[in-house]
Amino acid sequence: MFIEVLVGLIGILIVIALWPVLKRPSSGPSAARGTSAARGKRHAKRSRSGLNAPAVRRCPVCHATLVPGERIRSVVFSGGTAHREIHEHTTHIFGCPHCYPNNQVHPRVCPVCDATLTRDGYLLARMFKRPGKKDHVHVLGCTDCRGPRSRRSAPRNVE
């Protein structure tokens, strides 16, 4: 009787100790980065932290935290459009030092469609430049979900 109670208590303690691990999602691109709702909560918490607080910079491709000096590899194309004082430029975002070039530790994931980017894939974005203010980047998608228009608009062979 005593041994059965002791084994039961040990089992309960093991379950309590492993509960956080058991609740965590097991696989997939959203498991590494958290669900979109969790990302939204983290973003909301950061934005309410105060105007003078240093912003936490994250890679838009792998969501790794960037330390000062780490830069995101991107290409900003010249030209673009201008409306009043805002200049809009097409941008290709490849990743940060953690995820570009491609590696297994930090998967490169599209924030729009949650697809894993190919080795030569990148994010398509718009960069808005305003004088006297920080640049604003709006990610539109990746080369798979937002590829060339000819590939997206071509009729698909559905049989």
C-alpha positions as CSV (number, residue, x, y, z in Angstrom):
1,M,0.0,0.0,0.0
2,F,2.8,2.4,0.9
3,I,4.7,1.7,-2.2
4,E,1.7,2.3,-4.4
5,V,1.0,5.7,-2.9
6,L,4.7,6.6,-3.2
7,V,4.8,5.6,-6.9
8,G,1.6,7.6,-7.5
9,L,3.1,10.7,-5.8
10,I,6.3,10.4,-7.8
11,G,4.2,10.1,-11.0
12,I,2.3,13.3,-10.1
13,L,5.5,15.2,-9.4
14,I,6.9,14.1,-12.8
15,V,3.8,15.3,-14.6
16,I,3.9,18.6,-12.8
17,A,7.6,19.1,-13.6
18,L,7.1,18.3,-17.3
19,W,3.8,20.2,-17.8
20,P,5.4,23.2,-19.5
21,V,7.2,20.9,-22.0
22,L,4.1,18.9,-22.6
23,K,2.0,22.0,-23.4
24,R,4.5,23.4,-26.0
25,P,3.6,22.8,-29.7
26,S,5.6,20.0,-31.1
27,S,6.6,21.0,-34.7
28,G,6.0,23.1,-37.7
29,P,7.0,26.7,-38.5
30,S,4.6,28.2,-36.0
31,A,6.1,26.1,-33.2
32,A,9.5,27.7,-33.5
33,R,8.1,31.3,-33.6
34,G,4.9,31.0,-31.6
35,T,1.3,31.4,-32.9
36,S,0.3,34.6,-34.6
37,A,-1.8,35.5,-31.5
38,A,1.3,35.1,-29.3
39,R,3.4,37.2,-31.7
40,G,0.7,39.9,-31.5
41,K,0.7,39.9,-27.8
42,R,4.5,40.2,-27.7
43,H,4.3,43.1,-30.1
44,A,1.6,44.9,-28.1
45,K,3.7,44.5,-24.9
46,R,6.8,45.9,-26.6
47,S,4.9,48.9,-28.0
48,R,3.5,49.9,-24.6
49,S,6.9,49.8,-22.9
50,G,7.4,53.5,-23.3
51,L,8.7,55.9,-25.9
52,N,12.2,56.1,-24.5
53,A,12.7,52.4,-24.1
54,P,15.0,50.8,-26.7
55,A,13.0,48.7,-29.2
56,V,13.7,45.0,-29.5
57,R,14.7,44.4,-33.0
58,R,13.8,41.1,-34.6
59,C,14.5,39.5,-37.9
60,P,11.3,39.5,-40.0
61,V,12.3,36.1,-41.5
62,C,13.4,34.0,-38.5
63,H,12.2,36.2,-35.6
64,A,15.7,36.0,-33.9
65,T,16.5,38.9,-31.6
66,L,19.1,41.1,-33.1
67,V,21.8,42.7,-31.0
68,P,23.2,46.1,-31.8
69,G,25.3,45.9,-34.9
70,E,23.5,43.0,-36.5
71,R,21.9,44.0,-39.7
72,I,19.2,42.4,-41.9
73,R,20.4,41.5,-45.4
74,S,18.1,43.3,-47.9
75,V,18.1,45.1,-51.2
76,V,16.2,48.4,-51.6
77,F,15.5,49.2,-55.2
78,S,15.9,52.8,-56.4
79,G,13.0,54.6,-58.0
80,G,9.7,53.8,-56.5
81,T,6.9,56.2,-56.0
82,A,6.6,59.4,-54.0
83,H,3.5,60.9,-52.4
84,R,4.0,64.1,-50.6
85,E,7.1,63.5,-48.5
86,I,6.8,59.7,-48.3
87,H,9.0,57.8,-50.7
88,E,8.0,54.1,-51.3
89,H,10.6,51.6,-52.5
90,T,10.4,47.9,-53.4
91,T,12.6,45.8,-51.1
92,H,13.8,42.2,-51.0
93,I,14.6,40.9,-47.5
94,F,16.9,37.9,-47.3
95,G,17.4,37.5,-43.6
96,C,19.8,38.3,-40.7
97,P,23.2,36.7,-39.7
98,H,21.2,34.0,-37.8
99,C,19.2,32.7,-40.8
100,Y,21.0,33.9,-43.9
101,P,22.7,32.0,-45.4
102,N,20.3,29.2,-44.9
103,N,20.8,26.9,-41.9
104,Q,18.9,24.4,-39.8
105,V,19.0,26.2,-36.5
106,H,17.0,29.3,-37.6
107,P,14.4,28.3,-40.2
108,R,13.5,31.1,-42.7
109,V,9.7,31.4,-42.6
110,C,7.4,33.8,-44.5
111,P,5.4,35.8,-41.9
112,V,2.4,36.0,-44.4
113,C,1.9,32.4,-45.5
114,D,4.1,30.5,-42.9
115,A,5.9,28.6,-45.6
116,T,9.6,27.8,-45.2
117,L,11.6,29.8,-47.6
118,T,13.8,28.1,-50.2
119,R,17.5,28.6,-50.3
120,D,17.2,31.4,-52.9
121,G,13.8,32.7,-51.5
122,Y,13.3,36.1,-50.0
123,L,10.6,38.3,-48.6
124,L,9.0,41.0,-50.8
125,A,8.3,44.2,-49.0
126,R,7.7,47.9,-49.4
127,M,9.9,50.4,-47.6
128,F,8.5,53.8,-46.8
129,K,11.0,56.6,-46.2
130,R,9.9,59.8,-44.5
131,P,12.3,62.7,-43.8
132,G,13.2,62.9,-40.1
133,K,11.6,59.6,-39.2
134,K,12.6,56.0,-39.2
135,D,12.0,53.9,-42.3
136,H,8.9,51.7,-42.2
137,V,8.8,48.3,-43.8
138,H,5.7,46.5,-44.8
139,V,6.2,42.8,-45.7
140,L,3.9,41.7,-48.5
141,G,4.9,38.0,-48.7
142,C,7.6,35.7,-50.0
143,T,8.7,34.5,-53.4
144,D,6.2,31.6,-53.1
145,C,3.0,33.4,-52.0
146,R,3.8,36.7,-53.7
147,G,6.0,35.7,-56.6
148,P,6.0,37.2,-60.1
149,R,2.6,38.3,-61.4
150,S,2.9,36.1,-64.4
151,R,3.2,33.0,-62.2
152,R,0.3,34.0,-59.9
153,S,-2.1,35.1,-62.6
154,A,-1.4,32.1,-64.9
155,P,-4.3,29.7,-65.1
156,R,-3.7,26.5,-63.1
157,N,-4.1,23.1,-64.6
158,V,-6.7,21.6,-62.3
159,E,-7.6,18.0,-63.3
